[in-house]
């Protein structure tokens, strides 16, 4: 009884903030509603529309590319920086404070700052390209079909790599130094130490960071909305942005709820798969066995 009372506030908050909105979204996906008038039950019409909507299909593809690219870019950078910050290099605290600055800035502020820097006519990047003899910098990064999405990937990495750097820094500090000392005595090279000591010991840190990157990438919205609104064309229209535009531009809250449910299901499924294939769920039992 005491355990139930102790968990009750948490369960109430979880039910009110997580389960209830999910249930409402699922229920609303079976209705047609413009946000003002009376809701009209349409059965599975919204779901049928989703499976025949080319824009939604394209948004899923763009979301998949964004998720994969974000993981491939952020993971090695975060790991490398985390190893550096966890070391004993001179002035590493100063370096860490410098590249952790993006964590202190709002996403809207970051988007507006880079929007000015990437302006093809008056932006700082174009100025550098013109005055440093690098003409490839003088282009419309956010307006080109071949550059817009990759520019978004870079900006998202610039914002979130510092956070994942902290995860890897803490993970590296948990590895006993005696393992590296013993490896050095056996003549193991630094690269071999990284492969056979650091990576295995960072297994769960990699899982946590990867899960946050992948699930977070599914819901990137604000920076894309401010910078491109999904353009040019539908080049950067991810599923979360498609959901927003359907709800607040097309006033189709029922169909937007379908997109929300799909996005939520994908996020949960990806997280469960990552936990399953990496054996992350066995971490607690392993720790108990070591104790």
N, C-alpha and C positions, 0 to 999 in steps of 0.2 A: 504493500500500500504506500509506503514511504517513497519507494522508487517511482511509483506512478505519479504521486504528487510532485516529485522533483522534476519529472520529465513533462508534466502537463503544460507548463508555459511554453516550452520548446515546441511541443506538438501542436499547440494552438497557433503559434506563429507560423509553423511550417504549413499547417493546413490552410491558414488564412492567406498567406503570401505565396504559396507554391501550388498546393493541390486545388484550392478554389479557383484561381485564375485559369489553371489548366482545364478544369471541368467546364468553366464558362466558355473557354475558347472552343472546346470540342462541341458543346451544345450549340454555340452560335454558328458553327460551320454548317449546320443544317438549316439555317435561316437566311433569308434575304433581308438586309437592313441597311439603310443609308445613314444611320446614326441619329435620325430625328423622328421619322415616322414610325408606323407600326411594323413590327417584325412579321415576316411572312414565311411560313414553313415551306421549304422547297425540297426536303428530303436529301438525296444524294446529288442534286444538280450542281452544287458548288464543287463537290469532289470530281464529278465527271468533267467539269470545266477545267479543273487543274490538270487532269491527265490528257487534255486536248489543247492546252494552252502553250503555244510555242515560246512565249515570253518567259513563262515560269520554267519551262524546260531549259531554256538558255540561261536563266538565272541560276538554276541548279548547277549547270556546267561551270559558270563563272565562279560560283561559290566553291566548287570542288578544286578548281585551279588555284584560287586564292588560299584555300586551306593548305594544299600541298606545298605551294610556293612559300607560304609563311613559315611552315615547319622546316623546309629545307634551308631557308635563309636564317631564321632566328636560332635554330638549335645549335649549329656549329659556332656561330658568332657568340651566343650566350655562353656556351661551354668554354670557348677560348678565353673570353673576358673573365669568366668566373675563375678559371685557373690562374689567370694573371693577378686578379685582385686578392685571391687567397694566398698568394706568395709573399715573399719578403722583399720585393723590389723597392728601390728607393723612390719616394714620392708617389707610391701607388695609391695612397689615400687621396692625394690631390687629383690624380687621374680618375679615381673612382667617383669623386664628387663632381668632376666635370661631365663625365658621360652619364651620370645618373640624373642630370638636370631634366631630361624629358619626363621623368616621373613626377616632377613638381608642376608641370604645365597641364592645363586642361586640353582635351582633345580639340575643342573648338578653337582655342588659341593656337594650337599646333597647326591645325588645318589652315587658318587664316595666314599664319606666318609663312608656311610653305607655298600657299597660293600666291603670295606676293613675290617670294623668291623665284618661283617657277614661271612667272609671267613672261611670255615669249617676247614682249616688247620692252618692258621696263624692269624686269626681275633681275635679281642679283646673279642667278645662274647664267642668264643670257649675257650679262655684262662680263662675267668671267670668260665665257666662251669667246666673246668678241675681242677682249684685251689680252688674253693669254694664248691666242692662236689655237683655240680648241673649238672650231666651228660646230662640232657635233653637240655641244652644250646649248647652242642657240637654236632651240626648236620648241614646239608646243608640246611639252611633256604630258600635260593633262588633256590635250585636245586631239592627240593622235591615236588612231585605232591600235597601232602597234606598241605604243608606249604608255598609254593611260593606266592599264591594269598593273603593269610592272612598276610604275611610279607609285601607285597605291601600296603595293607590296613593300617597297622600300620605305615609305613613310610610316607604315604600320610597324615595320621592324625597328625603325629609328625610335619609335615611341615605346615599344614594349621589350626590346632586348635588354635594357637596364634591369627590368623586373626579374627576368629569367636569369640574368647574370647573378643577381643576389641569391637565387635558388642554388645555382651551381657553386657559388662561393661557399655557402653554408654546407653544401654536400661535400665539397672538397675538404673543408676544415674538420669534418667528422671522420675522415680516413686517418687511421693511426700512422704517424710518421715512421714507426718501426718497420712497417711493410716496405717502405721505400729504402730505408737504411739497409735492411736485409737484402733487398734486390740489388742495391748498389754494390754490396760486398760480394755478391755472386756474379758481378760483371754485367748485369742487365742494363741495356741502354735506356735513356729517357723515353724513347719512343715505345720500346717494349714495356716499360713500366706503365706508360699511359694505356696501352692496349690490354695488359694483363692484370693491372691493379686498379688504375683510376676508373676506367670504364665499367668494369664489373661492380666496383664499390658505389658508383654513381647510378646504378641501375634504377633505383626507385626515384631518384631525383629526375632522371631522364623521363620516366613514366609520368611523374607529376607535371613536369614542364611541358611535355608533349601533349598531355591531356588538356592543359590550360590553353596551349597554343591552338590546338585543333578545335576544341569546343568554342573558344573565344573567336576564332576566325569565322565560325558559322554565323556569329551575331554582329560582325563589324557593320556599322551603319553610319554613325555620325560623321566620321572623317570622309567617307565616300559621298555622303549626301552634300556636305559643304563644298567639296572640291569639284565633283563632277555630276552630281545628281543622277548617276548611272550612265552617263555618257562617256565619250561620244557615241550616239546611238544607244545600244544596249551593252557596250563593251564592259562597263564596270557595274552593271546592274545585278547585284547579288540578291539572294533570296530575301534577306531581311529588308533590303531597300524596296524590293518588289512588293513585299507585304505592306510596308508603310505607304507606298504610293497608291496601292489598291484601296487602302482604308481611307486615307485622308485627302487623296486627289480624286480618285474615282468614286469615293463614298460607298464602297462595296465591302462592308465590314464582315459579312458572312464569308465571302471568298478570301478576304485577308485572314480570317481565322483559320481557314484551311491551310494557308501558307504558314501560319504560326504553328499549327499542330505538326505539319510536316517538318518544319525546322526543329521543333522540340524533339520529335521522335528521332530524327537523324542525330542530333546532339547526344541524346541518351544512348542511342545504339553505338555510336562511335566511342563514347566513354566506356561503356561496358565491354566492347571488343578490346580496347586498349588494356583495360584491367585484366581481362581474361587471357589474352595472348602473352602478356608480360609476366603473369603470375604475381601481380601487385597485391592481390587479395591475400596471399600467403605471408605477407611481410610481418603481420602481427604475430602469427604463430611461430615464425622463425625467431623473432625477438624474444618471445616467451621461452623458447627452447634454449636460447643462449643464456637467458637469465638463470 
